[in-house]
């Protein structure tokens, strides 16, 4: 989803962007995406950053400040799944899921709150609105994103938390048919990437 978003932003006229992941652009898909973006005249910084580490995030913001034009927006789309009934979710399994999404968002918030951003977008999930019996850790992480958006708004900072459903062409549901079927049984059907991008444009 993040790579699709990067391509979409490029089509909207963005000419400088920073893409981050725990291992940077190490996969063949990520490398190809960066190459395609650069071939279209977009300057890309692909950085290996652990968003759960506040020093990593602070270092990233400093690097952007020193080597790139002013940072104008952040989209946080990190997500990890480790499904299980709540009675089976121990501390390790909670941290595995809540770390990248919730703690990562918090670290980005703290490191960037002094910047005059145009947008700070958090990719939450419909699960934080309707729950999911097998994803207590994931639901909690997304509920945190929604609450952080409210907290930022109360401070006069830009914030948008989007409660995405299942995406049909990319993302976790598309990669895991069991997840997709479970969502469909609950009445949540997938949406196309084109519709998701149209919705994002309207939200922004």
LINQUI-V693953 format. One record per helix or strand of 3 or more residues. SS is the DSSP state (2 for helix, 1 for strand). FROM is the first residue (numbers start at 0). TO is the last residue. Records with the same first field share a line. If there is no record, write none. Layout:
BEGIN
SS: FROM-TO, FROM-TO
END
This chain:
BEGIN
2: 1-10, 27-38, 53-66, 85-87, 90-111, 126-129, 135-153, 171-174, 176-184, 192-202
1: 15-20, 42-47, 72-75, 118-124, 159-163
END
